[in-house]
Amino acid sequence: MRSSRDLPPFPVSTGRMRSPTGQVLLRLMWFWMRAFLILVAAALPAILMTGSARAEFTVCNQTLDVVNLAVGQDVDGTFQTDGWWTIGANHCVDVLREELSNRYIYVYATDVFGHAILEGSTGMCVEKRRFTIRGIDDCWQRGHILARFLEVDTLEQIRWTFFLTGRDP
């Protein structure tokens, strides 16, 4: 039979630290780990909010086709059209990233061959390539293409999502 004198000063197989120094180090490590986690938890919402831009006008393509989209809106008292955004089937694109200040946003969409798939009654100017055009009058005379944009009533909301379904909205 073994006596307590034959045993080592601390248990070898349990993996627990018995020395006062080891316990202090373990408590310090736990304290700093908790402080770090609290700091991360407090800062995470601020990091997430500043890291991503919130879309204020989003267009979701719920058709089976890729579409090209142009958008018109009043900018400083003059209508302006911008294009093109390419939106894959069953995808959404953030078109305007600032809060909406206009009640009406105008949209026009074509298929990949340039054929209109979403038209309205408001004539505005577009181009074949990427564009920003100020003014909607005399499109042909100014070297642009006249397109019929659909008026979307955002009900004076600051954020809006428009769903392109392939059927009349």
HELIX and SHEET records of a PDB file:
HELIX    1   1 SER A    4  ASP A    6  5                                   3    
HELIX    2   2 PRO A   20  GLY A   51  1                                  32    
SHEET    1   A 3 HIS A  91  LEU A  96  0                                        
SHEET    2   A 3 PHE A  57  ASN A  61 -1                                        
SHEET    3   A 3 TRP A 160  LEU A 164  1                                        
SHEET    1   B 5 ALA A 116  LEU A 118  0                                        
SHEET    2   B 5 TYR A 104  THR A 110 -1                                        
SHEET    3   B 5 VAL A  67  VAL A  75 -1                                        
SHEET    4   B 5 THR A  78  ILE A  87 -1                                        
SHEET    5   B 5 PHE A 131  ARG A 134 -1                                        
SHEET    1   C 4 ALA A 116  LEU A 118  0                                        
SHEET    2   C 4 TYR A 104  THR A 110 -1                                        
SHEET    3   C 4 ILE A 145  ASP A 153 -1                                        
SHEET    4   C 4 THR A 122  VAL A 126 -1                                        
END                                                                             
